[in-house]
């Protein structure tokens, strides 16, 4: 559930502001709202330091740590700032060398066809009135060149000749002169090799800085807190000798704040948030429901303070969707094993224990669906060997029927929830109308897509449902205005209700694709068989490849389709816009 918030304003003497903010940070209760844009020299300096540190960490993160002897010890520095500056300077030098090396390699490629010569000799000859000029021109045009010049053809390719004109006087010909490079090929190649050696040495030194990564990361966290603290101070308002800070606090933590305010002799004013205020969202749920929280963090969505928390329904239906989309007990078993392995290896380092519980639940759902449908790394190879617990789920029509039923049920829960919220207002009846329309859409989908009979009584679902939507969407004393709003709502959302129910067929389509991929690879493998060692090896590789493909693509399909059905279809009917931002109190 979304925890109700109180708006708290704390007043203190200006001279005590820094001490009060420090105490608030130790309490970790108040989500601060700046009363003015925080600006100061300290903030600008801290932001520059933060950018410097972030840049250095980004450079280190892009490098693979060098495990060579002695290199992990790196250099010692007096401060993180000198270390960060050295890293950035090394990277800047590397980029300069890289850019120059690219240019040099291009020059080498362009002048390889001219042979190796020293351009300085050309310049010395010119000082002695012997002019050597370089041209690229069609070979047939060479005969037309002035007789006073000596023409030496260096090479010819595709009818284009590279040639040198040697003359006692500087002459112009109707072709563009190619200016010689500053150094010859020998020097260019030597310079390029030296640059590459320098670049490798810089890279090696950068890799050695991995030993400073932890200390730089700690410095970044410290800097973030200093910056946050300074911004809170600069964002406070002041009236004469009184400063005040405003923020939001969970309603059940206000007693703690009041107690500290009395002890420290702060002024405190608590009010209810008013309409239009941007209030942070804090979600608290029972432990078994909160295991879905990592999924919300992954997709980075937060409901608005005045919206609804769908954690429970998201968990229930997402688990079902996961099972149907993966649809294979073998793949589910692999996910169970990977979750167990990850928990044993990294579980102690991760704070979010609920993440592993969620993965166990989702993997178990995939196993259960696979057992119900008799799918274990595919279906075809099990025909006649293992019977599904529910043979009806092997029938495509039955599964599609189930998808439409799940869709209508899922979306009906959304409107049923809105109905309960709106009671006892008459507008709640409009959501009853939408529930009737959704179940009418269920029968219509079966008719249009599966060719099943449309019950005669089902047409009344549309008639009664539409009537309730038109009459009670916005009931007013002015009947015409109310009817206009209802008709507009019906026309805008009637087709969407049908398409939303139909969209749940993706659960069948993606699950079918998963089984089809497994069966196709199994069939290819069995055609080769295990007649000899090499055939057996090829068969095993094909089987592993096919199942690995499903292991990789399965979670992607869940993220695309399973999340979408909850976050878009369900939430659109629940009128959730995901317009919120998380409650983040000032804390140590």
HELIX and SHEET records of a PDB file:
HELIX    1   1 UNK A   14  UNK A   16  5                                   3    
HELIX    2   2 UNK A   17  UNK A   27  1                                  11    
HELIX    3   3 UNK A   41  UNK A   61  1                                  21    
HELIX    4   4 UNK A   71  UNK A   73  5                                   3    
HELIX    5   5 UNK A   80  UNK A  111  1                                  32    
HELIX    6   6 UNK A  112  UNK A  114  5                                   3    
HELIX    7   7 UNK A  119  UNK A  127  1                                   9    
HELIX    8   8 UNK A  139  UNK A  144  5                                   6    
HELIX    9   9 UNK A  185  UNK A  208  1                                  24    
HELIX   10  10 UNK A  209  UNK A  212  5                                   4    
HELIX   11  11 UNK A  213  UNK A  234  1                                  22    
HELIX   12  12 UNK A  251  UNK A  253  5                                   3    
HELIX   13  13 UNK A  254  UNK A  264  1                                  11    
HELIX   14  14 UNK A  290  UNK A  292  5                                   3    
HELIX   15  15 UNK A  293  UNK A  299  1                                   7    
HELIX   16  16 UNK A  311  UNK A  326  1                                  16    
HELIX   17  17 UNK A  329  UNK A  346  1                                  18    
HELIX   18  18 UNK A  354  UNK A  373  1                                  20    
HELIX   19  19 UNK A  380  UNK A  382  5                                   3    
HELIX   20  20 UNK A  391  UNK A  394  5                                   4    
HELIX   21  21 UNK A  396  UNK A  422  1                                  27    
HELIX   22  22 UNK A  428  UNK A  450  1                                  23    
HELIX   23  23 UNK A  456  UNK A  458  5                                   3    
HELIX   24  24 UNK A  459  UNK A  472  1                                  14    
HELIX   25  25 UNK A  479  UNK A  502  1                                  24    
HELIX   26  26 UNK A  503  UNK A  505  5                                   3    
HELIX   27  27 UNK A  506  UNK A  528  1                                  23    
HELIX   28  28 UNK A  533  UNK A  557  1                                  25    
HELIX   29  29 UNK A  558  UNK A  562  3                                   5    
HELIX   30  30 UNK A  563  UNK A  564  1                                   2    
HELIX   31  31 UNK A  565  UNK A  570  3                                   6    
HELIX   32  32 UNK A  571  UNK A  574  1                                   4    
SHEET    1   A 4 UNK A  31  UNK A  33  0                                        
SHEET    2   A 4 UNK A 242  UNK A 250 -1                                        
SHEET    3   A 4 UNK A   5  UNK A  13 -1                                        
SHEET    4   A 4 UNK A 267  UNK A 272 -1                                        
SHEET    1   B 3 UNK A  31  UNK A  33  0                                        
SHEET    2   B 3 UNK A 242  UNK A 250 -1                                        
SHEET    3   B 3 UNK A 237  UNK A 239 -1                                        
SHEET    1   C 4 UNK A 150  UNK A 157  0                                        
SHEET    2   C 4 UNK A 160  UNK A 167 -1                                        
SHEET    3   C 4 UNK A 131  UNK A 138 -1                                        
SHEET    4   C 4 UNK A 177  UNK A 178 -1                                        
END                                                                             
